[in-house]
Amino acid sequence: MGFFDRLVARDQELADTKYKGRESATARSARLRVKKHRARVARDGDKSGRPFRFFR
């Protein structure tokens, strides 16, 4: 188990030093997904062809 412990420790060390302050891949993909969704809603929001209804 020593080898795997060193891998985990190295990963944690890199996260604390080299990648500190950087945006994670998960955070980046979530941010871009929200950005694209908002752009799509702003572009196509009122063009659905269905009349807007408050209640079903």
N, C-alpha and C positions, 0 to 999 in steps of 0.2 A: 504493500500500500504506500510505501514511501515515494515511489515515482509519481503516483497520482496526487499525493499530498503536495509534492513540489510543483506539479502543473497548476494546481488550484492556487497555491501560494503565489506563483509567478503571475497568474492571471489577475489576482487581487492586487499585486504590486503594480502591474501595468495600469490597471484601472485607477489606482490611487495617484500615479505619477504621470505617465505618458498621456493618458486620455482624460485627465482631469479637466473639467470645464468644457469638454466637447459634447456635442449633441449625439445621443445614441442613435443607432440605426432604427430602433423601434420608435423613438420620439420623432425622428425625421420623417418616417413613413406616415405616422399619424398626423403630423403637421401638414404634410403635402396632401394627404387624403382629405383633410378638412378644407384646405385651400381650394382644391379642385372641386369639391362639393359646393362650396360657397360660390365659386365662379359659375358653375353649371346652373345653380339655382338662380343666380342673378341674371344669367343669360336666357334661360328657358323657363323661368318660374311662372310666368303668366301665359305661356303658350301651350298649355296642356290640352286645351279644347274642352275641358270640363268646367262648368260653372262652379264658382266657389260657394261652398255651403258651410255654415257654422256647425250645424247639427245634421246627423244622418237621418 
